[in-house]
Amino acid sequence: MQFPSRHVTSFVLGAAFAASVMLAGCSARVSSGYRVHDSYRNDDHVWDNNEIVFYSRWENDTHRKHEDFRRRHKNEQNDYWTWRHDQH
């Protein structure tokens, strides 16, 4: 009867290891993003999926063509941050 219990033990340990690796991977994805400095208000923002939703909405609301935020002119970036701060 020792033979099946070794397999069960190995399976449980393997499953626990796999679960910990998967959970660590998920938490890394949630916090992923890069920092963007808002020079107009002198604060920093994490550019993540949440910010992309707001940015897309701003582009739509202000009838702008889609463009990567980092490529926008400084004045347009300031317009976005002003709009964004007003959304809270």
N, C-alpha and C positions, 0 to 999 in steps of 0.2 A: 504493500500500500504506500510505500514511500515514493514510488515512481510517479504517480499522478500528483502528489502534493508538491513535488519539485517543479513540475510543469505549471501548476497553479501559482506557486510562489513566483516563478520567473515571469509569468504572464502579468501578475499584479504589479510587480516591480517595473516591468517594461511599460505598462499602461500608465503608472504614476510618473515615470520619467517623461513619456511622450506628452502627457497632459501638462506637465510643468514647462516643457519647451514650447508648446503651443500657446499657453497663457502668457509666457514672457514675450513671444512674438506679437501677440495681440496688443499688449500694453505698449510695445514700442511703436506700433502703427498709430495708435490713438494720439500719442504725443508728438508724432512726426510733423514737421513743418519747419519753416525757416523764419527768422526774425526780420521784421521790416521796421525801420525807424520812421516815425511820423515827426518830421522836423517842424511842422506847423505847430503842434502841441507838445513837442519834445517828449514823446513817449514811444515805447516799443510795442509791437503787435506780433503775435505768432501767426504767420500766414499758413493756415491749415484748411481743411475742407470746409469748416464753418465760415472762415473768412472768404473763401471762394464763392460761397453761396451769396453772401452780402455783396461782393464785388460784381457778380453777374447781375444781381438785381439792380445795382447802381448803374451799370452799363445800359440795362434795359430801360430803367426809369428816366435816364438822361439822354436816351437815344444815341448812344455812342456805339461805334463798331467795337467788336471784341479785340482787345490788345492786351498783351502781358503787362501786368501792373508795373513791373520794373522798367519797361520800355516807354511808359507814358511820360509826358512832359511833367516837370515838377509842379506846375500850376494845376494840372489835372489830378495829380496825386494828392495835392492839398484839397482840391474839390472833393475827392473821394473821402478823405479823412474827416472833413467837415460834415459831409453827409452821413458818414458812418457813426460819428460821435452823436449825431442827432437821433440815431435809430435806437439808442438805449433808453 
